[in-house]
Amino acid sequence: MHFTKEEKTILMTILAAAILGIAVNFFAGYGAKLRESPAVKPAALININSATAEEFEALPGIGRVTAGRIVKYREANGNFRDIEGLKKVKGITTKKFDRLKQYVEAL
């Protein structure tokens, strides 16, 4: 088959658009999956009165700094009476607490 220069240009444009569409679709889906769940989901509820900083880091939205703040708060103020006490820790907003509450307990 012999294509004219215009036909080759049109075919290359269509091919490039198809490849770009596939790439955008793939990466959009990949990003959504990363946002849906934490890196590590705890297998059981985490006791906020005995958990380590590393255990807190496994919770959604809790990084190294916030995990450290939770442990330091507990050490300075004693055990939490209930999970709502987490809201007293700097960095634990109502929105963040709402994401955490299904993973924690206060024993």
Biopython code that builds the backbone (N, CA, C, O; Angstrom):
import numpy as np
from Bio.PDB.StructureBuilder import StructureBuilder

atoms = [
    (1, "MET", "N", (0.828, -1.165, 0.000)),
    (1, "MET", "CA", (0.000, 0.000, 0.000)),
    (1, "MET", "C", (0.882, 1.242, 0.000)),
    (1, "MET", "O", (1.922, 1.299, 0.656)),
    (2, "HIS", "N", (0.449, 2.186, -0.724)),
    (2, "HIS", "CA", (1.159, 3.455, -0.767)),
    (2, "HIS", "C", (0.214, 4.554, -0.319)),
    (2, "HIS", "O", (-0.889, 4.704, -0.844)),
    (3, "PHE", "N", (0.669, 5.318, 0.662)),
    (3, "PHE", "CA", (-0.127, 6.421, 1.185)),
    (3, "PHE", "C", (0.488, 7.731, 0.743)),
    (3, "PHE", "O", (1.704, 7.857, 0.600)),
    (4, "THR", "N", (-0.360, 8.676, 0.537)),
    (4, "THR", "CA", (0.144, 10.010, 0.215)),
    (4, "THR", "C", (0.683, 10.637, 1.497)),
    (4, "THR", "O", (0.453, 10.109, 2.584)),
    (5, "LYS", "N", (1.379, 11.726, 1.387)),
    (5, "LYS", "CA", (1.941, 12.417, 2.544)),
    (5, "LYS", "C", (0.822, 12.864, 3.488)),
    (5, "LYS", "O", (0.966, 12.763, 4.706)),
    (6, "GLU", "N", (-0.274, 13.351, 2.943)),
    (6, "GLU", "CA", (-1.410, 13.780, 3.762)),
    (6, "GLU", "C", (-2.033, 12.602, 4.510)),
    (6, "GLU", "O", (-2.384, 12.731, 5.683)),
    (7, "GLU", "N", (-2.170, 11.473, 3.850)),
    (7, "GLU", "CA", (-2.739, 10.281, 4.485)),
    (7, "GLU", "C", (-1.831, 9.789, 5.612)),
    (7, "GLU", "O", (-2.321, 9.394, 6.670)),
    (8, "LYS", "N", (-0.526, 9.809, 5.399)),
    (8, "LYS", "CA", (0.419, 9.400, 6.448)),
    (8, "LYS", "C", (0.315, 10.328, 7.658)),
    (8, "LYS", "O", (0.346, 9.876, 8.802)),
    (9, "THR", "N", (0.192, 11.627, 7.392)),
    (9, "THR", "CA", (0.069, 12.592, 8.482)),
    (9, "THR", "C", (-1.203, 12.343, 9.281)),
    (9, "THR", "O", (-1.177, 12.382, 10.511)),
    (10, "ILE", "N", (-2.309, 12.087, 8.601)),
    (10, "ILE", "CA", (-3.582, 11.811, 9.277)),
    (10, "ILE", "C", (-3.492, 10.532, 10.097)),
    (10, "ILE", "O", (-3.947, 10.507, 11.240)),
    (11, "LEU", "N", (-2.924, 9.483, 9.548)),
    (11, "LEU", "CA", (-2.780, 8.215, 10.272)),
    (11, "LEU", "C", (-1.893, 8.381, 11.504)),
    (11, "LEU", "O", (-2.206, 7.839, 12.564)),
    (12, "MET", "N", (-0.800, 9.115, 11.381)),
    (12, "MET", "CA", (0.103, 9.335, 12.516)),
    (12, "MET", "C", (-0.593, 10.158, 13.606)),
    (12, "MET", "O", (-0.392, 9.906, 14.794)),
    (13, "THR", "N", (-1.395, 11.122, 13.213)),
    (13, "THR", "CA", (-2.135, 11.939, 14.172)),
    (13, "THR", "C", (-3.151, 11.088, 14.930)),
    (13, "THR", "O", (-3.282, 11.213, 16.148)),
    (14, "ILE", "N", (-3.852, 10.245, 14.232)),
    (14, "ILE", "CA", (-4.832, 9.350, 14.861)),
    (14, "ILE", "C", (-4.136, 8.390, 15.815)),
    (14, "ILE", "O", (-4.608, 8.167, 16.930)),
    (15, "LEU", "N", (-3.031, 7.828, 15.386)),
    (15, "LEU", "CA", (-2.270, 6.906, 16.226)),
    (15, "LEU", "C", (-1.760, 7.610, 17.481)),
    (15, "LEU", "O", (-1.869, 7.064, 18.579)),
    (16, "ALA", "N", (-1.213, 8.798, 17.338)),
    (16, "ALA", "CA", (-0.707, 9.552, 18.486)),
    (16, "ALA", "C", (-1.841, 9.881, 19.463)),
    (16, "ALA", "O", (-1.661, 9.783, 20.677)),
    (17, "ALA", "N", (-3.002, 10.268, 18.940)),
    (17, "ALA", "CA", (-4.140, 10.583, 19.798)),
    (17, "ALA", "C", (-4.613, 9.341, 20.562)),
    (17, "ALA", "O", (-4.963, 9.427, 21.738)),
    (18, "ALA", "N", (-4.620, 8.202, 19.895)),
    (18, "ALA", "CA", (-5.036, 6.957, 20.546)),
    (18, "ALA", "C", (-4.071, 6.585, 21.664)),
    (18, "ALA", "O", (-4.501, 6.195, 22.750)),
    (19, "ILE", "N", (-2.785, 6.700, 21.409)),
    (19, "ILE", "CA", (-1.773, 6.374, 22.432)),
    (19, "ILE", "C", (-1.887, 7.337, 23.605)),
    (19, "ILE", "O", (-1.817, 6.915, 24.759)),
    (20, "LEU", "N", (-2.061, 8.611, 23.327)),
    (20, "LEU", "CA", (-2.218, 9.597, 24.389)),
    (20, "LEU", "C", (-3.473, 9.310, 25.216)),
    (20, "LEU", "O", (-3.439, 9.409, 26.443)),
    (21, "GLY", "N", (-4.574, 8.958, 24.558)),
    (21, "GLY", "CA", (-5.808, 8.636, 25.269)),
    (21, "GLY", "C", (-5.647, 7.428, 26.189)),
    (21, "GLY", "O", (-6.143, 7.425, 27.316)),
    (22, "ILE", "N", (-4.962, 6.420, 25.706)),
    (22, "ILE", "CA", (-4.713, 5.223, 26.528)),
    (22, "ILE", "C", (-3.864, 5.581, 27.733)),
    (22, "ILE", "O", (-4.155, 5.144, 28.847)),
    (23, "ALA", "N", (-2.820, 6.370, 27.529)),
    (23, "ALA", "CA", (-1.932, 6.757, 28.628)),
    (23, "ALA", "C", (-2.677, 7.584, 29.672)),
    (23, "ALA", "O", (-2.534, 7.335, 30.869)),
    (24, "VAL", "N", (-3.462, 8.552, 29.242)),
    (24, "VAL", "CA", (-4.213, 9.390, 30.179)),
    (24, "VAL", "C", (-5.199, 8.542, 30.971)),
    (24, "VAL", "O", (-5.318, 8.708, 32.185)),
    (25, "ASN", "N", (-5.899, 7.648, 30.313)),
    (25, "ASN", "CA", (-6.859, 6.776, 30.983)),
    (25, "ASN", "C", (-6.167, 5.892, 32.023)),
    (25, "ASN", "O", (-6.676, 5.721, 33.130)),
    (26, "PHE", "N", (-5.028, 5.341, 31.673)),
    (26, "PHE", "CA", (-4.297, 4.469, 32.591)),
    (26, "PHE", "C", (-3.865, 5.230, 33.834)),
    (26, "PHE", "O", (-4.113, 4.785, 34.954)),
    (27, "PHE", "N", (-3.216, 6.383, 33.641)),
    (27, "PHE", "CA", (-2.706, 7.120, 34.789)),
    (27, "PHE", "C", (-3.803, 7.755, 35.626)),
    (27, "PHE", "O", (-3.623, 7.918, 36.833)),
    (28, "ALA", "N", (-4.916, 8.114, 35.041)),
    (28, "ALA", "CA", (-6.045, 8.641, 35.812)),
    (28, "ALA", "C", (-6.598, 7.558, 36.731)),
    (28, "ALA", "O", (-6.897, 7.829, 37.894)),
    (29, "GLY", "N", (-6.738, 6.349, 36.227)),
    (29, "GLY", "CA", (-7.215, 5.229, 37.047)),
    (29, "GLY", "C", (-6.225, 4.845, 38.119)),
    (29, "GLY", "O", (-6.621, 4.497, 39.232)),
    (30, "TYR", "N", (-4.947, 4.902, 37.807)),
    (30, "TYR", "CA", (-3.902, 4.558, 38.771)),
    (30, "TYR", "C", (-3.902, 5.543, 39.925)),
    (30, "TYR", "O", (-3.794, 5.138, 41.083)),
    (31, "GLY", "N", (-4.021, 6.830, 39.629)),
    (31, "GLY", "CA", (-4.047, 7.851, 40.671)),
    (31, "GLY", "C", (-5.254, 7.710, 41.572)),
    (31, "GLY", "O", (-5.149, 7.899, 42.783)),
    (32, "ALA", "N", (-6.395, 7.381, 40.999)),
    (32, "ALA", "CA", (-7.612, 7.205, 41.797)),
    (32, "ALA", "C", (-7.460, 6.035, 42.763)),
    (32, "ALA", "O", (-7.926, 6.110, 43.900)),
    (33, "LYS", "N", (-6.824, 4.971, 42.333)),
    (33, "LYS", "CA", (-6.615, 3.817, 43.213)),
    (33, "LYS", "C", (-5.705, 4.174, 44.371)),
    (33, "LYS", "O", (-5.912, 3.697, 45.487)),
    (34, "LEU", "N", (-4.701, 5.006, 44.128)),
    (34, "LEU", "CA", (-3.795, 5.418, 45.195)),
    (34, "LEU", "C", (-4.513, 6.271, 46.233)),
    (34, "LEU", "O", (-4.208, 6.180, 47.422)),
    (35, "ARG", "N", (-5.457, 7.096, 45.802)),
    (35, "ARG", "CA", (-6.177, 7.966, 46.724)),
    (35, "ARG", "C", (-7.243, 7.215, 47.510)),
    (35, "ARG", "O", (-7.636, 7.672, 48.584)),
    (36, "GLU", "N", (-7.718, 6.095, 47.019)),
    (36, "GLU", "CA", (-8.814, 5.369, 47.658)),
    (36, "GLU", "C", (-8.430, 4.724, 48.973)),
    (36, "GLU", "O", (-9.235, 4.704, 49.904)),
    (37, "SER", "N", (-7.231, 4.201, 49.072)),
    (37, "SER", "CA", (-6.895, 3.424, 50.251)),
    (37, "SER", "C", (-5.510, 3.770, 50.768)),
    (37, "SER", "O", (-4.643, 4.204, 50.010)),
    (38, "PRO", "N", (-5.312, 3.575, 52.062)),
    (38, "PRO", "CA", (-3.991, 3.828, 52.613)),
    (38, "PRO", "C", (-2.993, 2.794, 52.104)),
    (38, "PRO", "O", (-3.375, 1.757, 51.561)),
    (39, "ALA", "N", (-1.721, 3.089, 52.286)),
    (39, "ALA", "CA", (-0.675, 2.187, 51.823)),
    (39, "ALA", "C", (-0.798, 0.828, 52.514)),
    (39, "ALA", "O", (-0.629, -0.216, 51.885)),
    (40, "VAL", "N", (-1.090, 0.855, 53.800)),
    (40, "VAL", "CA", (-1.219, -0.386, 54.559)),
    (40, "VAL", "C", (-2.477, -0.288, 55.403)),
    (40, "VAL", "O", (-2.610, 0.620, 56.223)),
    (41, "LYS", "N", (-3.384, -1.204, 55.209)),
    (41, "LYS", "CA", (-4.585, -1.217, 56.039)),
    (41, "LYS", "C", (-4.328, -2.110, 57.251)),
    (41, "LYS", "O", (-3.822, -3.224, 57.111)),
    (42, "PRO", "N", (-4.675, -1.622, 58.432)),
    (42, "PRO", "CA", (-4.486, -2.470, 59.611)),
    (42, "PRO", "C", (-5.393, -3.692, 59.553)),
    (42, "PRO", "O", (-6.529, -3.612, 59.085)),
    (43, "ALA", "N", (-4.889, -4.812, 60.027)),
    (43, "ALA", "CA", (-5.659, -6.054, 60.008)),
    (43, "ALA", "C", (-6.751, -6.036, 61.069)),
    (43, "ALA", "O", (-7.792, -6.671, 60.901)),
    (44, "ALA", "N", (-6.518, -5.306, 62.170)),
    (44, "ALA", "CA", (-7.488, -5.225, 63.254)),
    (44, "ALA", "C", (-7.512, -3.788, 63.753)),
    (44, "ALA", "O", (-6.688, -2.968, 63.348)),
    (45, "LEU", "N", (-8.452, -3.492, 64.625)),
    (45, "LEU", "CA", (-8.511, -2.152, 65.192)),
    (45, "LEU", "C", (-7.234, -1.854, 65.970)),
    (45, "LEU", "O", (-6.681, -2.727, 66.638)),
    (46, "ILE", "N", (-6.784, -0.626, 65.874)),
    (46, "ILE", "CA", (-5.583, -0.210, 66.588)),
    (46, "ILE", "C", (-6.011, 0.451, 67.892)),
    (46, "ILE", "O", (-6.841, 1.359, 67.896)),
    (47, "ASN", "N", (-5.440, -0.010, 68.990)),
    (47, "ASN", "CA", (-5.708, 0.565, 70.304)),
    (47, "ASN", "C", (-4.878, 1.837, 70.430)),
    (47, "ASN", "O", (-3.650, 1.773, 70.488)),
    (48, "ILE", "N", (-5.537, 2.989, 70.473)),
    (48, "ILE", "CA", (-4.803, 4.253, 70.502)),
    (48, "ILE", "C", (-4.058, 4.479, 71.814)),
    (48, "ILE", "O", (-3.234, 5.389, 71.904)),
    (49, "ASN", "N", (-4.333, 3.665, 72.828)),
    (49, "ASN", "CA", (-3.638, 3.807, 74.106)),
    (49, "ASN", "C", (-2.383, 2.945, 74.212)),
    (49, "ASN", "O", (-1.655, 3.027, 75.201)),
    (50, "SER", "N", (-2.130, 2.130, 73.212)),
    (50, "SER", "CA", (-0.916, 1.312, 73.252)),
    (50, "SER", "C", (-0.185, 1.262, 71.911)),
    (50, "SER", "O", (0.895, 0.678, 71.820)),
    (51, "ALA", "N", (-0.751, 1.855, 70.888)),
    (51, "ALA", "CA", (-0.156, 1.792, 69.549)),
    (51, "ALA", "C", (1.158, 2.568, 69.486)),
    (51, "ALA", "O", (1.344, 3.580, 70.161)),
    (52, "THR", "N", (2.044, 2.065, 68.665)),
    (52, "THR", "CA", (3.317, 2.740, 68.413)),
    (52, "THR", "C", (3.125, 3.756, 67.289)),
    (52, "THR", "O", (2.105, 3.751, 66.600)),
    (53, "ALA", "N", (4.102, 4.613, 67.117)),
    (53, "ALA", "CA", (4.050, 5.585, 66.021)),
    (53, "ALA", "C", (3.942, 4.869, 64.680)),
    (53, "ALA", "O", (3.228, 5.326, 63.787)),
    (54, "GLU", "N", (4.642, 3.753, 64.534)),
    (54, "GLU", "CA", (4.601, 2.996, 63.276)),
    (54, "GLU", "C", (3.206, 2.453, 63.002)),
    (54, "GLU", "O", (2.765, 2.426, 61.853)),
    (55, "GLU", "N", (2.510, 2.021, 64.044)),
    (55, "GLU", "CA", (1.142, 1.531, 63.862)),
    (55, "GLU", "C", (0.207, 2.672, 63.452)),
    (55, "GLU", "O", (-0.673, 2.481, 62.613)),
    (56, "PHE", "N", (0.394, 3.842, 64.035)),
    (56, "PHE", "CA", (-0.420, 4.986, 63.646)),
    (56, "PHE", "C", (-0.170, 5.379, 62.196)),
    (56, "PHE", "O", (-1.097, 5.777, 61.491)),
    (57, "GLU", "N", (1.076, 5.268, 61.748)),
    (57, "GLU", "CA", (1.405, 5.623, 60.370)),
    (57, "GLU", "C", (0.687, 4.743, 59.350)),
    (57, "GLU", "O", (0.528, 5.140, 58.195)),
    (58, "ALA", "N", (0.256, 3.565, 59.758)),
    (58, "ALA", "CA", (-0.463, 2.661, 58.851)),
    (58, "ALA", "C", (-1.900, 3.131, 58.608)),
    (58, "ALA", "O", (-2.585, 2.611, 57.728)),
    (59, "LEU", "N", (-2.348, 4.104, 59.383)),
    (59, "LEU", "CA", (-3.722, 4.600, 59.244)),
    (59, "LEU", "C", (-3.813, 5.628, 58.119)),
    (59, "LEU", "O", (-2.842, 6.332, 57.843)),
    (60, "PRO", "N", (-4.971, 5.716, 57.470)),
    (60, "PRO", "CA", (-5.121, 6.668, 56.368)),
    (60, "PRO", "C", (-4.968, 8.108, 56.850)),
    (60, "PRO", "O", (-5.602, 8.523, 57.819)),
    (61, "GLY", "N", (-4.121, 8.856, 56.162)),
    (61, "GLY", "CA", (-3.939, 10.266, 56.460)),
    (61, "GLY", "C", (-3.002, 10.568, 57.605)),
    (61, "GLY", "O", (-2.828, 11.731, 57.967)),
    (62, "ILE", "N", (-2.392, 9.546, 58.185)),
    (62, "ILE", "CA", (-1.466, 9.762, 59.299)),
    (62, "ILE", "C", (-0.045, 9.513, 58.813)),
    (62, "ILE", "O", (0.309, 8.409, 58.399)),
    (63, "GLY", "N", (0.744, 10.551, 58.874)),
    (63, "GLY", "CA", (2.147, 10.436, 58.490)),
    (63, "GLY", "C", (3.032, 10.348, 59.719)),
    (63, "GLY", "O", (2.547, 10.213, 60.843)),
    (64, "ARG", "N", (4.320, 10.424, 59.495)),
    (64, "ARG", "CA", (5.299, 10.287, 60.573)),
    (64, "ARG", "C", (5.122, 11.372, 61.635)),
    (64, "ARG", "O", (5.163, 11.076, 62.830)),
    (65, "VAL", "N", (4.926, 12.615, 61.217)),
    (65, "VAL", "CA", (4.817, 13.724, 62.167)),
    (65, "VAL", "C", (3.573, 13.587, 63.036)),
    (65, "VAL", "O", (3.658, 13.694, 64.259)),
    (66, "THR", "N", (2.427, 13.351, 62.421)),
    (66, "THR", "CA", (1.188, 13.227, 63.190)),
    (66, "THR", "C", (1.220, 12.012, 64.104)),
    (66, "THR", "O", (0.741, 12.072, 65.236)),
    (67, "ALA", "N", (1.778, 10.920, 63.622)),
    (67, "ALA", "CA", (1.893, 9.718, 64.463)),
    (67, "ALA", "C", (2.722, 10.030, 65.709)),
    (67, "ALA", "O", (2.370, 9.626, 66.817)),
    (68, "GLY", "N", (3.812, 10.743, 65.516)),
    (68, "GLY", "CA", (4.647, 11.135, 66.653)),
    (68, "GLY", "C", (3.907, 12.043, 67.619)),
    (68, "GLY", "O", (4.070, 11.923, 68.833)),
    (69, "ARG", "N", (3.096, 12.947, 67.093)),
    (69, "ARG", "CA", (2.315, 13.848, 67.949)),
    (69, "ARG", "C", (1.300, 13.084, 68.790)),
    (69, "ARG", "O", (1.075, 13.417, 69.954)),
    (70, "ILE", "N", (0.687, 12.059, 68.202)),
    (70, "ILE", "CA", (-0.289, 11.263, 68.960)),
    (70, "ILE", "C", (0.400, 10.572, 70.133)),
    (70, "ILE", "O", (-0.100, 10.599, 71.257)),
    (71, "VAL", "N", (1.541, 9.956, 69.866)),
    (71, "VAL", "CA", (2.265, 9.243, 70.929)),
    (71, "VAL", "C", (2.722, 10.225, 72.003)),
    (71, "VAL", "O", (2.580, 9.942, 73.193)),
    (72, "LYS", "N", (3.269, 11.377, 71.606)),
    (72, "LYS", "CA", (3.730, 12.375, 72.577)),
    (72, "LYS", "C", (2.570, 12.919, 73.402)),
    (72, "LYS", "O", (2.712, 13.129, 74.606)),
    (73, "TYR", "N", (1.422, 13.150, 72.764)),
    (73, "TYR", "CA", (0.252, 13.629, 73.489)),
    (73, "TYR", "C", (-0.161, 12.611, 74.543)),
    (73, "TYR", "O", (-0.446, 12.967, 75.687)),
    (74, "ARG", "N", (-0.190, 11.361, 74.153)),
    (74, "ARG", "CA", (-0.585, 10.295, 75.086)),
    (74, "ARG", "C", (0.394, 10.198, 76.246)),
    (74, "ARG", "O", (-0.016, 10.022, 77.393)),
    (75, "GLU", "N", (1.686, 10.313, 75.953)),
    (75, "GLU", "CA", (2.702, 10.249, 77.009)),
    (75, "GLU", "C", (2.573, 11.426, 77.982)),
    (75, "GLU", "O", (2.785, 11.263, 79.183)),
    (76, "ALA", "N", (2.230, 12.595, 77.473)),
    (76, "ALA", "CA", (2.123, 13.786, 78.306)),
    (76, "ALA", "C", (0.811, 13.859, 79.075)),
    (76, "ALA", "O", (0.773, 14.410, 80.175)),
    (77, "ASN", "N", (-0.272, 13.309, 78.510)),
    (77, "ASN", "CA", (-1.604, 13.480, 79.093)),
    (77, "ASN", "C", (-2.247, 12.197, 79.595)),
    (77, "ASN", "O", (-3.350, 12.242, 80.138)),
    (78, "GLY", "N", (-1.604, 11.077, 79.433)),
    (78, "GLY", "CA", (-2.190, 9.810, 79.836)),
    (78, "GLY", "C", (-3.051, 9.220, 78.725)),
    (78, "GLY", "O", (-3.189, 9.799, 77.647)),
    (79, "ASN", "N", (-3.615, 8.076, 79.010)),
    (79, "ASN", "CA", (-4.421, 7.374, 78.011)),
    (79, "ASN", "C", (-5.642, 8.188, 77.583)),
    (79, "ASN", "O", (-6.167, 9.003, 78.341)),
    (80, "PHE", "N", (-6.068, 7.946, 76.367)),
    (80, "PHE", "CA", (-7.281, 8.561, 75.848)),
    (80, "PHE", "C", (-8.483, 7.873, 76.486)),
    (80, "PHE", "O", (-8.476, 6.653, 76.653)),
    (81, "ARG", "N", (-9.509, 8.630, 76.843)),
    (81, "ARG", "CA", (-10.732, 8.041, 77.401)),
    (81, "ARG", "C", (-11.552, 7.366, 76.310)),
    (81, "ARG", "O", (-12.171, 6.324, 76.526)),
    (82, "ASP", "N", (-11.541, 7.987, 75.131)),
    (82, "ASP", "CA", (-12.270, 7.440, 73.988)),
    (82, "ASP", "C", (-11.561, 7.919, 72.725)),
    (82, "ASP", "O", (-10.632, 8.723, 72.788)),
    (83, "ILE", "N", (-12.011, 7.417, 71.584)),
    (83, "ILE", "CA", (-11.325, 7.763, 70.346)),
    (83, "ILE", "C", (-11.499, 9.230, 69.984)),
    (83, "ILE", "O", (-10.677, 9.779, 69.251)),
    (84, "GLU", "N", (-12.538, 9.872, 70.476)),
    (84, "GLU", "CA", (-12.755, 11.299, 70.233)),
    (84, "GLU", "C", (-11.592, 12.136, 70.759)),
    (84, "GLU", "O", (-11.354, 13.247, 70.285)),
    (85, "GLY", "N", (-10.873, 11.598, 71.737)),
    (85, "GLY", "CA", (-9.723, 12.297, 72.303)),
    (85, "GLY", "C", (-8.635, 12.576, 71.277)),
    (85, "GLY", "O", (-7.815, 13.473, 71.473)),
    (86, "LEU", "N", (-8.617, 11.827, 70.200)),
    (86, "LEU", "CA", (-7.634, 12.070, 69.144)),
    (86, "LEU", "C", (-7.758, 13.474, 68.567)),
    (86, "LEU", "O", (-6.776, 14.032, 68.076)),
    (87, "LYS", "N", (-8.953, 14.048, 68.622)),
    (87, "LYS", "CA", (-9.171, 15.384, 68.072)),
    (87, "LYS", "C", (-8.385, 16.456, 68.821)),
    (87, "LYS", "O", (-8.198, 17.558, 68.306)),
    (88, "LYS", "N", (-7.927, 16.147, 70.021)),
    (88, "LYS", "CA", (-7.130, 17.102, 70.804)),
    (88, "LYS", "C", (-5.681, 17.172, 70.324)),
    (88, "LYS", "O", (-4.937, 18.081, 70.694)),
    (89, "VAL", "N", (-5.295, 16.217, 69.508)),
    (89, "VAL", "CA", (-3.926, 16.170, 68.988)),
    (89, "VAL", "C", (-3.804, 17.115, 67.798)),
    (89, "VAL", "O", (-4.628, 17.089, 66.883)),
    (90, "LYS", "N", (-2.769, 17.947, 67.822)),
    (90, "LYS", "CA", (-2.542, 18.878, 66.713)),
    (90, "LYS", "C", (-2.424, 18.091, 65.407)),
    (90, "LYS", "O", (-1.663, 17.128, 65.314)),
    (91, "GLY", "N", (-3.188, 18.516, 64.405)),
    (91, "GLY", "CA", (-3.141, 17.851, 63.102)),
    (91, "GLY", "C", (-4.284, 16.880, 62.860)),
    (91, "GLY", "O", (-4.490, 16.436, 61.731)),
    (92, "ILE", "N", (-5.034, 16.544, 63.909)),
    (92, "ILE", "CA", (-6.186, 15.649, 63.733)),
    (92, "ILE", "C", (-7.437, 16.523, 63.621)),
    (92, "ILE", "O", (-8.023, 16.926, 64.625)),
    (93, "THR", "N", (-7.824, 16.799, 62.401)),
    (93, "THR", "CA", (-9.022, 17.588, 62.141)),
    (93, "THR", "C", (-10.248, 16.677, 62.188)),
    (93, "THR", "O", (-10.121, 15.454, 62.241)),
    (94, "THR", "N", (-11.413, 17.276, 62.168)),
    (94, "THR", "CA", (-12.652, 16.481, 62.156)),
    (94, "THR", "C", (-12.686, 15.590, 60.920)),
    (94, "THR", "O", (-13.073, 14.424, 60.997)),
    (95, "LYS", "N", (-12.285, 16.137, 59.795)),
    (95, "LYS", "CA", (-12.275, 15.361, 58.549)),
    (95, "LYS", "C", (-11.313, 14.170, 58.657)),
    (95, "LYS", "O", (-11.653, 13.057, 58.256)),
    (96, "LYS", "N", (-10.133, 14.405, 59.190)),
    (96, "LYS", "CA", (-9.158, 13.328, 59.333)),
    (96, "LYS", "C", (-9.665, 12.292, 60.337)),
    (96, "LYS", "O", (-9.515, 11.088, 60.127)),
    (97, "PHE", "N", (-10.267, 12.773, 61.433)),
    (97, "PHE", "CA", (-10.806, 11.863, 62.436)),
    (97, "PHE", "C", (-11.877, 10.970, 61.832)),
    (97, "PHE", "O", (-11.924, 9.775, 62.122)),
    (98, "ASP", "N", (-12.739, 11.538, 60.994)),
    (98, "ASP", "CA", (-13.807, 10.749, 60.372)),
    (98, "ASP", "C", (-13.247, 9.614, 59.514)),
    (98, "ASP", "O", (-13.869, 8.557, 59.404)),
    (99, "ARG", "N", (-12.079, 9.823, 58.908)),
    (99, "ARG", "CA", (-11.449, 8.755, 58.124)),
    (99, "ARG", "C", (-10.808, 7.712, 59.027)),
    (99, "ARG", "O", (-10.693, 6.547, 58.645)),
    (100, "LEU", "N", (-10.387, 8.119, 60.228)),
    (100, "LEU", "CA", (-9.665, 7.220, 61.144)),
    (100, "LEU", "C", (-10.556, 6.366, 62.027)),
    (100, "LEU", "O", (-10.202, 5.234, 62.357)),
    (101, "LYS", "N", (-11.699, 6.891, 62.410)),
    (101, "LYS", "CA", (-12.482, 6.279, 63.481)),
    (101, "LYS", "C", (-12.850, 4.817, 63.252)),
    (101, "LYS", "O", (-13.059, 4.077, 64.213)),
    (102, "GLN", "N", (-12.929, 4.403, 62.025)),
    (102, "GLN", "CA", (-13.259, 2.989, 61.761)),
    (102, "GLN", "C", (-12.084, 2.049, 62.004)),
    (102, "GLN", "O", (-12.250, 0.829, 62.006)),
    (103, "TYR", "N", (-10.895, 2.617, 62.208)),
    (103, "TYR", "CA", (-9.698, 1.793, 62.377)),
    (103, "TYR", "C", (-9.163, 1.771, 63.801)),
    (103, "TYR", "O", (-8.221, 1.033, 64.090)),
    (104, "VAL", "N", (-9.748, 2.571, 64.705)),
    (104, "VAL", "CA", (-9.171, 2.709, 66.048)),
    (104, "VAL", "C", (-10.183, 2.404, 67.143)),
    (104, "VAL", "O", (-11.397, 2.430, 66.944)),
    (105, "GLU", "N", (-9.617, 2.113, 68.310)),
    (105, "GLU", "CA", (-10.413, 1.912, 69.515)),
    (105, "GLU", "C", (-9.579, 2.397, 70.699)),
    (105, "GLU", "O", (-8.356, 2.497, 70.597)),
    (106, "ALA", "N", (-10.231, 2.699, 71.819)),
    (106, "ALA", "CA", (-9.535, 3.136, 73.033)),
    (106, "ALA", "C", (-9.841, 2.137, 74.131)),
    (106, "ALA", "O", (-10.942, 2.131, 74.681)),
    (107, "LEU", "N", (-8.890, 1.307, 74.450)),
    (107, "LEU", "CA", (-9.084, 0.303, 75.516)),
    (107, "LEU", "C", (-8.298, 0.682, 76.744)),
    (107, "LEU", "O", (-8.332, -0.035, 77.745)),
]
sb = StructureBuilder()
sb.init_structure("model")
sb.init_model(0)
sb.init_chain("A")
sb.init_seg("    ")
for serial, (resi, resn, name, xyz) in enumerate(atoms, 1):
    if name == "N":
        sb.init_residue(resn, " ", resi, " ")
    sb.init_atom(name, np.array(xyz, "f"), 0.0, 1.0, " ", f" {name:<3s}", serial, name[0])
structure = sb.get_structure()
